[in-house]
Amino acid sequence: MMIDARALLLAEQAHRAEGNHATANLLREAASTTTSLRTALKLARAQIAAERDDLIECHGIGGVIPDSDREGLAGVADLNAVLAQIDEALK
């Protein structure tokens, strides 16, 4: 299970309430970084998905790449693998 920014901010509040300001500051930084990285992943995912769609449109016939087009199929498979990794990270 991945910790999200909201959980980090809740932990930050608890530590600050207990007077642990250094730890609270680190948790706030981690929450900010987590949010920034998630945003970057979402933007990258959208760009990669668009590239995948363009590849299918360019190589495909009726939205399907023929089995004989090994390069097109390999390209889609590579992009699908990257998208799967991003989706897993965004869970």
C-alpha positions, 0 to 999 in steps of 0.5 A, spaced: 500 500 500 502 506 497 502 512 502 498 518 499 499 526 500 493 526 504 496 521 509 502 525 510 499 531 511 495 528 517 501 525 520 504 532 519 499 535 523 499 530 528 507 531 529 506 538 529 501 538 535 506 534 539 511 539 538 515 535 533 516 541 528 522 538 524 519 531 523 512 535 521 516 539 516 519 533 513 512 530 512 510 536 509 515 536 504 514 529 502 507 530 501 508 536 496 513 532 493 508 526 492 503 531 489 508 533 484 510 526 482 503 524 481 502 530 477 508 529 473 506 521 472 499 523 470 501 528 465 506 523 462 501 518 462 496 522 457 502 524 453 504 516 452 497 514 451 496 519 445 502 517 442 500 509 443 493 512 439 497 515 434 501 509 433 495 505 432 492 510 427 498 510 423 499 502 423 492 500 424 487 498 419 480 499 423 484 500 429 487 494 429 495 493 427 495 487 423 500 481 425 504 482 419 506 489 422 511 487 427 514 494 429 507 497 430 505 491 435 512 491 438 511 499 439 504 498 442 506 493 447 512 497 449 507 503 450 502 498 454 508 496 458 510 503 460 502 505 461 501 499 466 507 501 470 505 508 471 498 506 472 501 501 478 505 507 481 498 511 481 494 506 485 
